[in-house]
Amino acid sequence: MKTLAVMSRKGGAGKTTVAVNLTLAARAMGVKAVLADADPLRSAGEVLRERDDAAGLLFETSASKLFALTEACRRGGVDLLIIDTPAAPEADVAEAVKVADLCLAVSRPTYLDLAAAVRSVAIIQRLGREGMIVLNQCAASRNGVEPPSVVKAFEALRFAGLPVTPTALRSRLIYQTAFAQGRSVLEIDQKGQASAEVRELFTHVWRTITGEARAPVRSANDDLRRLAPRSGARVGGLTFVSA
């Protein structure tokens, strides 16, 4: 069994959106996945607890019970446990990181979110865990050209200490439409752009967490590598040091 902790040290980044959609994408692709809602706000629970399959899909828990839940899922034949972590306190976030095989730090392309992502990275590295950063709620590209805010975010995160996933999730109304029905975007529109992005993100995460060959990081954005700041440079007020 593998465990994925989805985290953000700042509210509003879309952590629950990512956790719920990845869990349901995993199940749609044949992976026996369950979601642990360890956030006291219980946002994931609000979305999923009325589903017919909620009993085998959702566990509303707390940081102190994550180790026991992980062992129970392992004995129960679960393939993937995804943890929707609390934003605070740091001690509770750390409990989720400790049991995770991989941590996914969620960040919007804004200054405060990027600063929070750096704090997430610090916890992941301090505890010696593997991790990645995913950009969420990004404006859509036009004619293959990324909006400046997304370009700047990728530039900054190149030196945050963890790789950025090759797929960024875009700001789309369908996420809220799906949540209002207790479903994922894949269950609303399998052929839509949001569904394609979620599938691509899950595939990358699953390949990484299972140790298979990893997809190239942001291969469609070679210009971002060329534009990336040197170690020690400041981007949007943040200073980054090469890992």
N, C-alpha and C positions, 0 to 999 in steps of 0.2 A: 504493500500500500504506500501511496505517496500523499504528502500533505502540502498544501499551498496556502500561505497566509497572504490575504489581500489587505493592504494597509495604507493608511494616510494619516499623518499627524495633524491634518487640518480638515474640518468639516466642509462638506459641499464639493469635494473633489470627485465624487461619484464612485466611491469605494464599493458601496452596496450594489450599485448598478453593475459594476464589473464582476463582483463575486457571484451574484445571482445569474447573470447571463453566461458566465463561464461554467457554472455548475450545470445549468440546463443544456448548454451546448455539449458538454461532456457526455451527459446522459443520452442526448440525441445521436451521438457518434459512437455509442456502444460502451462507454466507460461507466462503471458503477460508481457514481459520484454522489456525495452528500454534502450539505452545507451546514456548517456550525455558525450560528449567529451568536457571537460573543460580545457584540456591541450592546450596551444597556439600552440604547435607543430602540433596538429591536426592529430596525427598518426592513431587514430581510424577512423577518417573521411576518411583518405586516403584509408583505407581498405574497408570501408562499403558504402561510398556515391554513388557508381555506382551500388549497388544492386537494384533489382526491388522493394524490400520491404523497401528501405532506408527511405522513407518518414515517416513510422511509427516505424522505428527502431532506427534512429540516430538523435540526437539533438546536433549540434555544438554550444557551449555556452561559458560562462565565469563564473568565481567564483562568481562575483557579482550578477549574474542572477539565481543562483542555487535555492534559496528559491522560487522564482516565478515559476521556472520550476517544482520544486517538487509539488507545489500546483496545477499546471496545469495538471500534470500527475495523481495526485490523483483524480481530478475531471474527468479526461478522462478514469478512470477505469483501469489504469495500475496496475499490481500486484507488479512489481519489477523495480525500477530505479537503474541502475548501473552507477556510476560516475567514469570516467577515469580522475583522478585528475592531476593537474600540480605538478611537483617536487618542484617548488618554484614560487614565494616567499611564506614564511611560512603563511602569512596572507591569501593567496588564498587557500592554503592547509586547513587551519583552517575553511574556509567557507564551504568546502565540508564535513569536519568532523562534523560540527555543524548540518547539515541536515541529517546525516546518522544514521540509526538504528544500523548499524554494519560497522566497518572499517576493511579492509583486507590489511595488510601491506605485500608487496611483497619483497622478498629478495633472491638474489643468495647466495650460500654457500661460500662467499668470505669475507675477513676481512672488506673491505670498505662497502660492502652491509650490513653486519651485523651491522656495526656502524650506517649506515643510518636507518636500521630497528629500532634501539634503539631510534633514533630521532623521527621516526614516532610514536613509542609507547608513547613517552613523550607528543606529541601533543594530542593523543587520550585520554590519562589519564588526562591531564590537563583540557580538555574540558568535561570530565566525560562521555565519550562514550564507547560503547562496541567494542572490537576488537579482531582480530586474526592475526597470522603471517603465511604466506605460503611460503615455499621454492620453488623456481623456477629455471629452467635451471640446475637441478642437474644431475650429471652423473648417468647412470643407474646402478642398483644393479646387481650383478652377483651371480647366484646360491643363491639368497636370502640374500647376504651379501652386506651391504651398503659400498660405497667408503668412505675412511677416511675423505674426505672433508665434506661429508654429515653428518657423525657421529659427527664430531666436531661442525658443525653448529647447530645440534639439541642439543648438550650438552650446547653450549653457550646460545641458545635461551630459554632454560628452565628457566632461571632467568632474562629474558628480561622484564617480567611483564605482558605478554599476552600469552595465549595458542598458540601452533603451530598446524596447521591443520594436521590431520592424513595422508593426502595425499600430497606428494611432486610431483611437476611437473618436468618431466625429459627433458633434452636437446634433442630435436628431430627435424630433418629436416622438418618433415611434417608441423610444425607450419608456416614456411616460405612459403612452397608450398601452403598451404591453403590461407595465406594472399595475395599471388600473384594473387589468383583467387577471392578475396573478400569473402572468406568463412572461416568457422571454421574447426577444425580438425574432428569434428563429421560429417560434410558435405562431407569431403573427404574420410574418412575411418571409418565408424561407429563401426567396430569391432576391430580397432587397439588399441594399448596400450595407445597412447596419448588420444584417445577418452575415454577410460575406466578411465584414471586418471582425465580428466576434468569432467566426469559425477560424479565420486566419490567426487571430490572437491565441485562441485555445490550442490550435495545432502547434504554434511556436512554443507555448508554455509546456505542453505535453511532451514535445520532443526534448525540451531542455530538462524537464524534471525526471524523465525516464532515461536520460543519458544517451539518447540517440543523437545523430548528427544534427548540429544546430544550424538553423537558417541564418544567412548573413544578416547582420544588423543594419537595418534601414538601407537595403541595397538600392532602393529606388531613389535615394537621396544622396548621391555621391557629392553633390554640390555642398551639402551640409558639412561633410568631412573637410572639404577644401576651405570652407568658411569658418571652421571651428576655431575658438580662441586658443592661444598658447596656455600652457600651465601657468597659473598665477594671474591670468587675465580676469578682468571683471566684466560680467555680462548682466545687464539689468540690475546692477548693484550687488551682485553675488560674486565672490572670489572662489575660483576653482583650482584645485591642485591635481595634477595628473596622477592616476593611481599607479 
